[in-house]
Amino acid sequence: MATLKETKCGQTVRVVKIHGEGAVKRRIMDMGITKNAEIYVRKVAPLGDPVEVTVRGYELSLRKADAEMIEVQ
């Protein structure tokens, strides 16, 4: 099982599942990160936080903790 946190810069991945509970999961889904959505990893900050991605045509920054909850392939 790979997570978005482990995805390297420049890779495009597809969301398999979003882990997490309630409000956190809802917030991630509200950002457009849903099952089967394609995510392109644009940039990873030197210490890994945040991760800049492109989802559904717009740019987004995610915390490492949130990226860890997103299972991808």
Helices and strands as residue ranges (DSSP letters): E 2-3, G 4-6, E 12-18, H 22-30, E 38-44, E 51-55, E 58-62, H 64-68, E 70-72
